[in-house]
Amino acid sequence: MFDVRSYAVLLNEFFETGMSCEQLTACIRDKLAAENESVTPVDHSSSRLHLILNNNKVMFVFTALTGGEVRLHRQFREKIKEVGKTEFLPAIMDGKKCFGLLSTARWFVP
């Protein structure tokens, strides 16, 4: 199952949030509660609509928490010029089901 903590872990892997995964999870949950919204766990059998609704809720809250200002982790900053739409998608890695972060980006071209 992919829940709010899972979103926080992926966001912390990609962005420098200045928070631990536990802190970011708590902030996301608090902000969702303040908005009277919830993110229900998803898995590989979840509908596309369920995934989109969760993505939109989490990214809305994350943008509000960061004020729309966030930095990529250094290893990504060295390669990516600009980040566009970011969403979470089910994936299969090494034969195992997982979720990943997909983002449109403009890469640096040497």
Summary of the structure (lengths in Angstrom):
residues: 110
radius of gyration: 14.1
end to end distance: 40.0
largest distance: 46.5
contacts: 269
relative contact order: 0.19
helix: 44%
strand: 29%
